[in-house]
C-alpha cells in the first residue's frame, strides 16, 4: 500500500523535473548561442524574462494538479506583457519612435516579473497555510 502511494507521489514530480530541465535547456541554448553584446539589448532580456514566466506558469500548472483550490495567474498582467512584447518585436512595422520602442520590452519585462512574483508569493502563502 505504501509503495503505491510512493509511486503516485513520484509520478507528478517526475514531470515537474522533466519540464524544469527542458526550460533550463532552452535558457542555456539562448545564452550559449547569443553573443554577449546582445544582452545589452532590452529585447534579449525580454526573451529571457518570457522564458522565466513560462517556467513559473508551468510550475503553476503542475502545482494546481495536486490542489483542491487551484491558484490562478494574473491573466490581465500576462496579456499586458504579451502585448508589450509583440509591440517590441514589431516596433519597426508599427513605426514606433525609437524612445517608445525601447520602452516596450521594458514594459514586458516588468509585467512578466510582477506576474511571476505574484504567483510565487501565492505558492509561499499556500505552503505556510498548509503547515
C-alpha positions, 0 to 999 in steps of 0.5 A: 500500500505504501509503495503505491502511494510512493509511486503516485507521489513520484509520478507528478514530480517526475514531470515537474523535473522533466519540464524544469530541465527542458526550460533550463535547456532552452535558457542555456541554448539562448545564452550559449548561442547569443553573443554577449553584446546582445544582452545589452539589448532590452529585447534579449532580456525580454526573451529571457524574462518570457522564458522565466514566466513560462517556467513559473506558469508551468510550475503553476500548472503542475502545482494546481494538479495536486490542489483542491483550490487551484491558484490562478495567474494574473491573466490581465498582467500576462496579456499586458506583457504579451502585448508589450512584447509583440509591440517590441518585436514589431516596433519597426512595422508599427513605426514606433519612435525609437524612445517608445520602442525601447520602452516596450520590452521594458514594459514586458519585462516588468509585467512578466516579473510582477506576474511571476512574483505574484504567483510565487508569493501565492505558492509561499502563502499556500505552503505556510497555510498548509503547515 
